[in-house]
């Protein structure tokens, strides 16, 4: 009988402790979070990830460590996150290739292997050349197979253009804008298609010259740069970025991450960084982000059938 009372008391104490402390989901996060960026440090995805993580730390109450893991146009990093423990402590930054690579059968993982958290950014492609090639006509360049592009494999910016011009251009793959930009500056390729924010330093210094924007309307940050549509090539394509966690991450944890990163995306420090760095803010909730990526998947499938 005495043993029964001791057991009951211990059980009651444990229950009270659990009630007071809550579940693991309720306590989350209790340690640092890893944000894996599947592109090289110094590129646009890396820059946005670091700025967003810095703002999010104050809302999560824990540090966020950025891990860069390149390869396969993002596939290597995303595959690693997809197989990690779904506990919210390993998350990743998405870019269009999370959709594109899986559609083409070039990645073992895709949108369905993750829980979307939110989307924060969407930038149109900007065609840039080195200052010595500033006089090139972008339309002539994009219709002449002798010109080399610094891109990635696959380069959906270029595929979008080629579908319209019917010209197959040479494309040399690199791991993100952090590698493409030096390739242009060094004369290894003739041009690259990047986001304005990825090349801000070189654009400000005049080392890179923007020739055209892949958007229906001109960019506020580059008002004197024509759109490809204005020049007669109606090719529009951008790079969007958002967060995801491994599939199976508890809903309560995903909701906490969404809440914290939603606040971070609207934080003055982050919005100020994005404006100054020429990155375009475009926020979508977890549900809207998932719908957006599924729509992107269908449009990519349609484009590849052309």
Order of alpha helices (4+ residues) and beta strands (2+ residues): alpha-alpha-beta-alpha-beta-alpha-beta-alpha-beta-alpha-beta-alpha-beta-alpha-beta-alpha-beta-beta-alpha-alpha-beta-alpha
